[in-house]
Amino acid sequence: MSTNALRRTGGGGQSGDRIFSGASLAAGCLILGVLFSVAVFLIIQALPVFGADPAEITGGEGFFTYIFPIVIGTVIAAAIALLIATPLGIGVALFISHYAPRRFAQPFGYVIDLLAAIPSVVYGAWGYSVLAPQLALAYDWLARNMGWIPIFEGPASQTGRTMLTAGIVLAVMVLPIITSLSREIFLQTPSLHEEAALAMGATRWEMITMAVLPFARPGIISAAMLGLGRALGETMAVALVLSGGGLTASLIQSGNQTIAAEIALNFPEAFGLRLSELIAAGLVLFVITLAVNMIARWIISRHKEFSGAN
Amino acid sequence: MANATLTPRRSQLTKGKLPNWAMWAVLAGALILGAAVAALVGFSIISWAIFSAVFFIIAGTAVTGVAEGGRKARNRLALFLIYGAFIVALLPLLSVIWTVLERGVPGLSYNFLFTSMNGVTGAIDNESVAEGTPVLGGAYHAIVGTLQITLWATLISVPIGLLAAVYLVEYSTGGSLARAITFFVDVMTGIPSIVAGLFAAALFGQLFGPGTRTGFVAAVALSVLMIPVVVRSTEEMLKIVPNELREAAYALGVRKWRTITKVVVPTAISGIASGVTLAIARVIGETAPILVTAGFASSINWNVFGDWMSTLPTFIYYQILTPTSPTATDPSTQRAWAAALVLIIMVMLLNLVARLIARLFAPKTSR
């Protein structure tokens, strides 16, 4: 390294170098330390729950019985959000990358990114007061006509503040994440592949299914996983929209609850064991999202290696 | 038709292709049919739009399939669905912005911006509903809290994020520590905001006794969310600083830390500043971490190290979920939407400022 030679010839000012490199190294390590201490402090504060008498836990049957329904609720809400947002996000990303007129592609991208700029509490308020009353009518119809399917079992909620509404609001919130990531990947498709497909007489859609989507598959999967991570941890939209309760199969009745919303709704008044309970719930959420995010990042980093080939 | 004089038949290239007006005709048909069906189940703009869209997609695909064949029909269907996806994605954005403007503007006044909720009780709200007097109380305390907490979060996370990015780009040699930092910074961007809040609450609860809730705890929680964003954007910006600049500085005998502070960072400063601004825009709207760390206050509190604090997002949340007057919720709803409008304006301004910084202060590239 040429810099080492320079460093040796200089007289004073070496301490400046040392302090600065030390400080930046410390900052890097601090970040690792923060993530580590997130886990440690959550575990320390959650410990009392695991030693406590099962009868003292909310619900009276131990921590596992308490956490299980809200884990399921969290997964249901995130699953609804992904089922809606993934196809929609891929469609929007394809529109911006391959369908929209070139001149408008970038402005359209900005517009979709605006969805990400709106604070979650505003989405919650919107879902609570605009979307839910609208959907209540649709739920009523669903309950009358498709009530034989367990997830649409009546009687439908009159306020519309149900799991399905919460899932739809979450879908809107994760849409910009899925869109912007898959858009990036779609734009990286080797144009030679696309042109080859078109030259063989493929229609635009055939070109997309043959050249773009196979190339982008890992990227789409990781985009969906990152969206899932966001949907699992999203708090305010669910806390405001969902009128929570016990675990029910029907998505159009009030009921179910997610971990994040459970914490937000109960934490301000909690103390003692209840506090530990909620922190333990947060720990469970942390572990779930950490796993989802790590898998997503792993897929992306694996993808990086072979996308350099073109 | 240019080739009509050469041959009476249509060109071989466009044979069997639908004329351009065909889809407009299908659209018109779908709109009429949609209106008819919508009228049967109770007419509304929404049901009309939904039925027409469904009919248009089915009929358009079918017409193309008959005239041009299955492959073209699939192509057409994909086109419809992809354009449709974009339109559907726009609907919530337009609806949210419209709702916030429609409901927020009436509540936005000088009084709202510069008074707190101190002393505003349910009785006052009941009175303003019953007698039509102006709604009292405002979000001044929440605006103060938002600015204070965000300022402290920025003060904590910008130096750490900046230095960590400098370490990653300038000092590390791609070793396992650097890879670990990069990986965990990526993972940290995915931490649920409520977990960040719980972490800060657990940390301060451990150090200063349970129930410690101040603005500073909230600022720590927000920095956990903000640091990874700052690191990522700064890292990207430092990476694109040309190596020639560093080498030129070294050739003049400038020390590495002087090179970084005087050459590398100033070159990338526009990108760094816009990244930091976007990070602020991201955390300013966070609700959940504030809820569990700063509590809720209805009076003005300038001290981030003592007592509970409100921010705009928690103000909105509590005004909607627990209205000041349980029987007359209108004043609370009005305050909530006005606060939402203020918050959205703040976030949009920050986004705009970020773009302006990136554009105006971008380093002059050699042409």
Interface residues (C-beta under 8 A of the other chain):
Chain A: S2 T3 L6 R7 T9 G10 G13 Q14 G16 D17 I19 F20 S21 A23 S24 L25 A26 A27 G28 C29 L30 I31 L32 V34 L35 S37 V38 F41 L42 I44 Q45 P87 L88 I90 G91 V92 L94 F95 I96 Y99 A100 F108 V111 I112 L114 L115 A117 I118 P119 S120 V121 V122 Y123 G124 A125 W126 Y128 S129 V130 L131 Q134 V172 L175 T179 T203 R204 W205 E206 I208 L226 G229 R230 L232 G233 E234 T235 M236 A239 L240 A260 I263 A264 F267 P268 F271 L275 L278 I279 G282 L285 F286 T289 L290 V292 N293 M294 A296 R297 S301
Chain B: I46 R71 K72 R74 N75 L77 A78 L79 L81 I82 Y83 G84 A85 F86 V88 A89 L90 P92 L93 S95 V96 T99 V100 P159 I160 G161 L162 L163 A164 V166 Y167 L168 E170 Y171 S172 L177 A178 A180 I181 F183 F184 V185 D186 V187 M188 T189 G190 I191 P192 S193 I194 V195 A196 L198 F199 A201 A202 L203 G205 Q206 P210 G211 V224 I227 P228 V231 Y250 G253 R255 K256 W257 R258 I260 T261 A281 I284 G285 E286 T287 A288 L291 V292 G295 F296 P313 I316 Y317 I320 L321 T333 A336 W337 A340 L343 I344 V347 M348 N351
